[in-house]
Structure formats: structure tokens, C-alpha cells
Amino acid sequence: MTLTERIKDLASTNDLTFAELERMAGIGRGTIRKWDVNIPSADKLLRVANLLHSSMDYLMTGEESLVSGISHED
């Protein structure tokens, strides 16, 4: 699963579209869809992760961070 697929999955779980998420995070329209090609800046990724109640580690790798304790299990 790619970065944008993980974000899409979590956004859907939170009843958010990419456009809503981008607006809430204060980033440009269409930005998230480009992140599989262009690596996002840490500050933008952190804003998205926080809005999705996730960690940057999970968004980037799909793996849980041992430090954060955040779980995405069903």
C-alpha cells in the first residue's frame, strides 16, 4: 500500500475526502495525491497524520511506531 492509499483509507474511516483533509491541514488542493511521487515535507505530513489520528511512521511505512503506541487494528 502506498502513502496516498494509507491516507485515503484513514480519511475514509474519518469520513473525510482528500479535499477536506487538505483544507483542514492548510495545504494546497491536490497536494496529497502527489505524495507518492514527491516526498511530502515533514510539517505537512505531521498535520495530516494528526488530523487522521495517526503517526507519520504509519503513513510513510504502513508499520506501527514502537514509540507512539498508536494502533490501526480493526
Secondary structure by P-SEA (a helix, b strand, c coil): ccaaaaaaaaaaaacccaaaaaaaaccccccccccccccccaaaaaaaaaaacccccccccccccccccccccc
